[in-house]
């Protein structure tokens, strides 16, 4: 599979200075992606997630086990 060659053009007012300009590319934001947020219920969080205190405790236990002979 061949790569597409990029063509560069000289700017009209800068032809005497021989400067090249890359091809212009414009990006736009899709309206479908605007204002879409994922929502998780508090019940689901309580059932499936750790609290910060539990997470810290588990990390400290793993560190303690790793460094204690």
MOPAC internal coordinates of N, CA, C and O (Angstrom, degrees):
PM7 1SCF
backbone

  N    0.0000 0     0.00 0     0.00 0    0    0    0
  C    1.4425 1     0.00 0     0.00 0    1    0    0
  C    1.5312 1   108.32 1     0.00 0    2    1    0
  O    1.2310 1   120.60 1   -54.96 1    3    2    1
  N    1.3057 1   116.46 1   125.04 1    3    2    1
  C    1.4576 1   121.14 1  -178.93 1    5    3    2
  C    1.5129 1   110.91 1   -86.21 1    6    5    3
  O    1.2310 1   121.37 1   -33.48 1    7    6    5
  N    1.3277 1   114.99 1   146.52 1    7    6    5
  C    1.4557 1   119.94 1   175.31 1    9    7    6
  C    1.5210 1   109.35 1   -81.83 1   10    9    7
  O    1.2310 1   121.03 1   -36.05 1   11   10    9
  N    1.3052 1   115.64 1   143.95 1   11   10    9
  C    1.4533 1   120.57 1   177.50 1   13   11   10
  C    1.5260 1   108.62 1   -72.71 1   14   13   11
  O    1.2310 1   120.58 1   -48.06 1   15   14   13
  N    1.3081 1   116.49 1   131.94 1   15   14   13
  C    1.4577 1   120.59 1   179.41 1   17   15   14
  C    1.5179 1   110.07 1   -77.57 1   18   17   15
  O    1.2310 1   121.24 1   -43.33 1   19   18   17
  N    1.3152 1   115.23 1   136.67 1   19   18   17
  C    1.4561 1   120.70 1   176.62 1   21   19   18
  C    1.5160 1   108.35 1   -90.02 1   22   21   19
  O    1.2310 1   120.79 1   -51.55 1   23   22   21
  N    1.3072 1   116.10 1   128.45 1   23   22   21
  C    1.4582 1   119.62 1   178.16 1   25   23   22
  C    1.5145 1   109.19 1  -101.29 1   26   25   23
  O    1.2310 1   121.19 1   -45.71 1   27   26   25
  N    1.2913 1   115.33 1   134.29 1   27   26   25
  C    1.4539 1   121.96 1   178.63 1   29   27   26
  C    1.5203 1   108.62 1  -106.51 1   30   29   27
  O    1.2310 1   120.68 1   -32.37 1   31   30   29
  N    1.3358 1   116.30 1   147.63 1   31   30   29
  C    1.4579 1   119.79 1  -179.26 1   33   31   30
  C    1.5205 1   109.27 1  -123.43 1   34   33   31
  O    1.2310 1   121.18 1   -26.71 1   35   34   33
  N    1.2971 1   115.35 1   153.29 1   35   34   33
  C    1.4606 1   121.09 1   175.97 1   37   35   34
  C    1.5182 1   109.21 1   -86.05 1   38   37   35
  O    1.2310 1   120.81 1   -41.13 1   39   38   37
  N    1.3052 1   116.06 1   138.87 1   39   38   37
  C    1.4622 1   119.87 1   175.55 1   41   39   38
  C    1.5191 1   108.20 1   -71.45 1   42   41   39
  O    1.2310 1   120.68 1   -40.53 1   43   42   41
  N    1.3220 1   116.31 1   139.47 1   43   42   41
  C    1.4658 1   120.62 1  -175.82 1   45   43   42
  C    1.5225 1   112.03 1   -59.88 1   46   45   43
  O    1.2310 1   120.06 1   134.64 1   47   46   45
  N    1.3089 1   117.48 1   -45.36 1   47   46   45
  C    1.4575 1   119.09 1  -176.91 1   49   47   46
  C    1.5231 1   112.38 1   -79.31 1   50   49   47
  O    1.2310 1   120.26 1   166.24 1   51   50   49
  N    1.3369 1   117.10 1   -13.76 1   51   50   49
  C    1.4578 1   119.69 1  -177.73 1   53   51   50
  C    1.5274 1   112.13 1  -111.58 1   54   53   51
  O    1.2310 1   119.25 1  -161.25 1   55   54   53
  N    1.3231 1   119.03 1    18.75 1   55   54   53
  C    1.4541 1   120.71 1  -178.10 1   57   55   54
  C    1.5177 1   111.72 1   -62.67 1   58   57   55
  O    1.2310 1   120.40 1   148.13 1   59   58   57
  N    1.2987 1   116.84 1   -31.87 1   59   58   57
  C    1.4544 1   118.84 1  -178.88 1   61   59   58
  C    1.5254 1   111.72 1   -70.61 1   62   61   59
  O    1.2310 1   119.77 1   154.03 1   63   62   61
  N    1.3328 1   118.04 1   -25.97 1   63   62   61
  C    1.4609 1   120.25 1  -179.60 1   65   63   62
  C    1.5303 1   111.91 1   -92.56 1   66   65   63
  O    1.2310 1   120.17 1   177.11 1   67   66   65
  N    1.3450 1   117.28 1    -2.89 1   67   66   65
  C    1.4668 1   123.16 1   176.17 1   69   67   66
  C    1.5265 1   113.45 1    59.11 1   70   69   67
  O    1.2310 1   119.79 1  -141.45 1   71   70   69
  N    1.3043 1   118.01 1    38.55 1   71   70   69
  C    1.4657 1   119.23 1   176.59 1   73   71   70
  C    1.5272 1   109.24 1   -93.36 1   74   73   71
  O    1.2310 1   120.58 1   -37.04 1   75   74   73
  N    1.3209 1   116.50 1   142.96 1   75   74   73
  C    1.4574 1   122.65 1  -179.01 1   77   75   74
  C    1.5156 1   110.20 1  -104.12 1   78   77   75
  O    1.2310 1   120.84 1   -28.39 1   79   78   77
  N    1.3330 1   116.00 1   151.61 1   79   78   77
  C    1.4586 1   121.74 1   177.12 1   81   79   78
  C    1.5180 1   108.84 1  -122.97 1   82   81   79
  O    1.2310 1   120.77 1   -43.81 1   83   82   81
  N    1.3312 1   116.13 1   136.19 1   83   82   81
  C    1.4573 1   120.54 1   177.64 1   85   83   82
  C    1.5282 1   109.71 1   -71.67 1   86   85   83
  O    1.2310 1   120.50 1   -25.61 1   87   86   85
  N    1.3270 1   116.65 1   154.39 1   87   86   85
  C    1.4686 1   119.59 1   177.28 1   89   87   86
  C    1.5305 1   110.23 1   -58.05 1   90   89   87
  O    1.2310 1   120.49 1   -38.05 1   91   90   89
  N    1.3250 1   116.67 1   141.95 1   91   90   89
  C    1.4563 1   120.81 1  -177.87 1   93   91   90
  C    1.5231 1   110.25 1   -82.08 1   94   93   91
  O    1.2310 1   120.88 1   -44.58 1   95   94   93
  N    1.3245 1   115.92 1   135.42 1   95   94   93
  C    1.4576 1   122.26 1   177.81 1   97   95   94
  C    1.5150 1   107.33 1  -127.66 1   98   97   95
  O    1.2310 1   120.37 1   -47.49 1   99   98   97
  N    1.3225 1   116.89 1   132.51 1   99   98   97
  C    1.4639 1   120.82 1   178.96 1  101   99   98
  C    1.5278 1   109.13 1  -115.33 1  102  101   99
  O    1.2310 1   120.66 1   -44.89 1  103  102  101
  N    1.3028 1   116.34 1   135.11 1  103  102  101
  C    1.4559 1   122.57 1   177.64 1  105  103  102
  C    1.5209 1   108.83 1  -114.86 1  106  105  103
  O    1.2310 1   120.37 1   -39.12 1  107  106  105
  N    1.3011 1   116.90 1   140.88 1  107  106  105
  C    1.4609 1   121.34 1   178.78 1  109  107  106
  C    1.5132 1   110.64 1  -128.45 1  110  109  107
  O    1.2310 1   120.61 1   -18.98 1  111  110  109
  N    1.3092 1   116.45 1   161.02 1  111  110  109
  C    1.4549 1   122.21 1   179.69 1  113  111  110
  C    1.5222 1   109.48 1   -95.72 1  114  113  111
  O    1.2310 1   121.10 1   -48.02 1  115  114  113
  N    1.3019 1   115.50 1   131.98 1  115  114  113
  C    1.4576 1   120.76 1   179.66 1  117  115  114
  C    1.5221 1   109.80 1   -75.98 1  118  117  115
  O    1.2310 1   120.29 1   -42.00 1  119  118  117
  N    1.3142 1   117.05 1   138.00 1  119  118  117
  C    1.4613 1   120.95 1   179.04 1  121  119  118
  C    1.5290 1   111.33 1   -69.89 1  122  121  119
  O    1.2310 1   120.15 1   155.88 1  123  122  121
  N    1.3235 1   117.31 1   -24.12 1  123  122  121
  C    1.4618 1   120.31 1   179.82 1  125  123  122
  C    1.5252 1   111.68 1   -66.42 1  126  125  123
  O    1.2310 1   119.90 1   149.38 1  127  126  125
  N    1.3436 1   117.80 1   -30.62 1  127  126  125
  C    1.4525 1   121.84 1  -175.00 1  129  127  126
  C    1.5220 1   113.31 1   -88.21 1  130  129  127
  O    1.2310 1   119.80 1   175.08 1  131  130  129
  N    1.3137 1   117.99 1    -4.92 1  131  130  129
  C    1.4552 1   121.30 1  -176.75 1  133  131  130
  C    1.5285 1   109.77 1   -83.65 1  134  133  131
  O    1.2310 1   120.68 1   -43.89 1  135  134  133
  N    1.3165 1   116.30 1   136.11 1  135  134  133
  C    1.4644 1   123.74 1   176.23 1  137  135  134
  C    1.5286 1   113.84 1    60.45 1  138  137  135
  O    1.2310 1   120.18 1  -141.39 1  139  138  137
  N    1.3300 1   117.27 1    38.61 1  139  138  137
  C    1.4542 1   121.39 1   175.34 1  141  139  138
  C    1.5246 1   107.12 1  -113.12 1  142  141  139
  O    1.2310 1   120.81 1   -62.99 1  143  142  141
  N    1.3285 1   116.06 1   117.01 1  143  142  141
  C    1.4587 1   120.86 1  -177.52 1  145  143  142
  C    1.5263 1   109.70 1  -123.91 1  146  145  143
  O    1.2310 1   121.01 1   -39.77 1  147  146  145
  N    1.3181 1   115.67 1   140.23 1  147  146  145
  C    1.4577 1   120.08 1   174.16 1  149  147  146
  C    1.5222 1   108.09 1   -81.71 1  150  149  147
  O    1.2310 1   120.43 1   -42.95 1  151  150  149
  N    1.3151 1   116.78 1   137.05 1  151  150  149
  C    1.4578 1   121.24 1  -177.86 1  153  151  150
  C    1.5248 1   108.58 1  -123.14 1  154  153  151
  O    1.2310 1   120.88 1   -48.57 1  155  154  153
  N    1.3365 1   115.93 1   131.43 1  155  154  153
  C    1.4576 1   122.31 1   176.52 1  157  155  154
  C    1.5198 1   107.36 1  -117.69 1  158  157  155
  O    1.2310 1   120.84 1   -47.39 1  159  158  157
  N    1.3130 1   115.99 1   132.61 1  159  158  157
  C    1.4651 1   119.28 1  -178.79 1  161  159  158
  C    1.5266 1   110.54 1   -73.09 1  162  161  159
  O    1.2310 1   120.75 1   -24.42 1  163  162  161
  N    1.3157 1   116.18 1   155.58 1  163  162  161
  C    1.4647 1   121.13 1   178.73 1  165  163  162
  C    1.5255 1   110.33 1   -63.14 1  166  165  163
  O    1.2310 1   120.10 1   145.22 1  167  166  165
  N    1.3284 1   117.41 1   -34.78 1  167  166  165
  C    1.4687 1   121.22 1   178.86 1  169  167  166
  C    1.5281 1   110.54 1   -61.94 1  170  169  167
  O    1.2310 1   120.55 1   135.31 1  171  170  169
  N    1.3290 1   116.55 1   -44.69 1  171  170  169
  C    1.4612 1   120.76 1   179.40 1  173  171  170
  C    1.5231 1   111.20 1   -65.59 1  174  173  171
  O    1.2310 1   120.30 1   140.67 1  175  174  173
  N    1.3304 1   117.04 1   -39.33 1  175  174  173
  C    1.4611 1   120.47 1   176.42 1  177  175  174
  C    1.5232 1   111.20 1   -61.93 1  178  177  175
  O    1.2310 1   120.63 1   135.47 1  179  178  177
  N    1.3289 1   116.40 1   -44.53 1  179  178  177
  C    1.4637 1   120.57 1  -179.36 1  181  179  178
  C    1.5212 1   111.98 1   -63.53 1  182  181  179
  O    1.2310 1   120.10 1   143.94 1  183  182  181
  N    1.3311 1   117.41 1   -36.06 1  183  182  181
  C    1.4611 1   121.08 1  -177.45 1  185  183  182
  C    1.5255 1   113.04 1   -79.22 1  186  185  183
  O    1.2310 1   119.51 1   147.09 1  187  186  185
  N    1.3329 1   118.55 1   -32.91 1  187  186  185
  C    1.4611 1   121.14 1  -169.30 1  189  187  186
  C    1.5208 1   115.91 1  -114.04 1  190  189  187
  O    1.2310 1   119.48 1   174.41 1  191  190  189
  N    1.3180 1   118.60 1    -5.59 1  191  190  189
  C    1.4626 1   119.92 1  -173.86 1  193  191  190
  C    1.5215 1   111.45 1  -121.50 1  194  193  191
  O    1.2310 1   121.46 1   -23.58 1  195  194  193
  N    1.3347 1   114.82 1   156.42 1  195  194  193
  C    1.4576 1   121.45 1   175.78 1  197  195  194
  C    1.5174 1   109.62 1   -90.93 1  198  197  195
  O    1.2310 1   121.32 1   -30.40 1  199  198  197
  N    1.3223 1   115.07 1   149.60 1  199  198  197
  C    1.4580 1   118.04 1   171.59 1  201  199  198
  C    1.5177 1   108.05 1   -78.61 1  202  201  199
  O    1.2310 1   120.31 1   -13.56 1  203  202  201
  N    1.3087 1   117.01 1   166.44 1  203  202  201
  C    1.4568 1   120.84 1   179.39 1  205  203  202
  C    1.5205 1   110.65 1   -61.92 1  206  205  203
  O    1.2310 1   119.90 1   139.47 1  207  206  205
  N    1.3154 1   117.79 1   -40.53 1  207  206  205
  C    1.4665 1   121.70 1   179.63 1  209  207  206
  C    1.5304 1   110.92 1   -63.02 1  210  209  207
  O    1.2310 1   119.99 1   137.08 1  211  210  209
  N    1.3489 1   117.63 1   -42.92 1  211  210  209
  C    1.4632 1   120.85 1   178.29 1  213  211  210
  C    1.5227 1   110.99 1   -64.08 1  214  213  211
  O    1.2310 1   120.70 1   138.82 1  215  214  213
  N    1.3147 1   116.27 1   -41.18 1  215  214  213
  C    1.4547 1   120.83 1   179.81 1  217  215  214
  C    1.5258 1   111.01 1   -63.03 1  218  217  215
  O    1.2310 1   120.35 1   134.16 1  219  218  217
  N    1.3210 1   116.93 1   -45.84 1  219  218  217
  C    1.4734 1   120.82 1   178.27 1  221  219  218
  C    1.5236 1   110.83 1   -61.24 1  222  221  219
  O    1.2310 1   120.53 1   137.33 1  223  222  221
  N    1.3346 1   116.59 1   -42.67 1  223  222  221
  C    1.4667 1   120.82 1  -179.74 1  225  223  222
  C    1.5291 1   110.81 1   -61.35 1  226  225  223
  O    1.2310 1   119.77 1   134.71 1  227  226  225
  N    1.3217 1   118.04 1   -45.29 1  227  226  225
  C    1.4651 1   121.38 1   179.85 1  229  227  226
  C    1.5265 1   111.83 1   -64.48 1  230  229  227
  O    1.2310 1   120.36 1   140.07 1  231  230  229
  N    1.3151 1   116.92 1   -39.93 1  231  230  229
  C    1.4675 1   120.53 1   178.31 1  233  231  230
  C    1.5189 1   110.32 1   -64.34 1  234  233  231
  O    1.2310 1   120.53 1   135.45 1  235  234  233
  N    1.3295 1   116.59 1   -44.55 1  235  234  233
  C    1.4649 1   119.76 1   179.62 1  237  235  234
  C    1.5255 1   111.25 1   -64.31 1  238  237  235
  O    1.2310 1   119.58 1   143.08 1  239  238  237
  N    1.3311 1   118.41 1   -36.92 1  239  238  237
  C    1.4631 1   121.19 1   176.84 1  241  239  238
  C    1.5226 1   111.00 1   -63.82 1  242  241  239
  O    1.2310 1   120.18 1   137.54 1  243  242  241
  N    1.3377 1   117.26 1   -42.46 1  243  242  241
  C    1.4677 1   120.49 1   178.68 1  245  243  242
  C    1.5195 1   111.30 1   -64.51 1  246  245  243
  O    1.2310 1   120.33 1   138.92 1  247  246  245
  N    1.3298 1   116.98 1   -41.08 1  247  246  245
  C    1.4709 1   120.68 1   178.20 1  249  247  246
  C    1.5212 1   109.62 1   -64.06 1  250  249  247
  O    1.2310 1   120.44 1   135.53 1  251  250  249
  N    1.3169 1   116.76 1   -44.47 1  251  250  249
  C    1.4642 1   121.19 1  -179.52 1  253  251  250
  C    1.5297 1   110.60 1   -61.36 1  254  253  251
  O    1.2310 1   120.06 1   135.71 1  255  254  253
  N    1.3465 1   117.48 1   -44.29 1  255  254  253
  C    1.4624 1   121.13 1   179.30 1  257  255  254
  C    1.5271 1   111.24 1   -64.58 1  258  257  255
  O    1.2310 1   120.34 1   144.37 1  259  258  257
  N    1.3268 1   116.96 1   -35.63 1  259  258  257
  C    1.4637 1   120.83 1  -177.83 1  261  259  258
  C    1.5295 1   111.56 1   -68.17 1  262  261  259
  O    1.2310 1   120.09 1   140.01 1  263  262  261
  N    1.3281 1   117.43 1   -39.99 1  263  262  261
  C    1.4568 1   120.58 1  -174.42 1  265  263  262
  C    1.5264 1   113.74 1   -96.35 1  266  265  263
  O    1.2310 1   119.65 1   173.11 1  267  266  265
  N    1.3301 1   118.28 1    -6.89 1  267  266  265
  C    1.4584 1   120.80 1   178.69 1  269  267  266
  C    1.5268 1   108.22 1   -96.95 1  270  269  267
  O    1.2310 1   120.57 1   -53.88 1  271  270  269
  N    1.3531 1   116.51 1   126.12 1  271  270  269
  C    1.4795 1   119.02 1  -178.77 1  273  271  270
  C    1.5061 1   113.69 1   -71.20 1  274  273  271
  O    1.2310 1   120.10 1   180.00 1  275  274  273

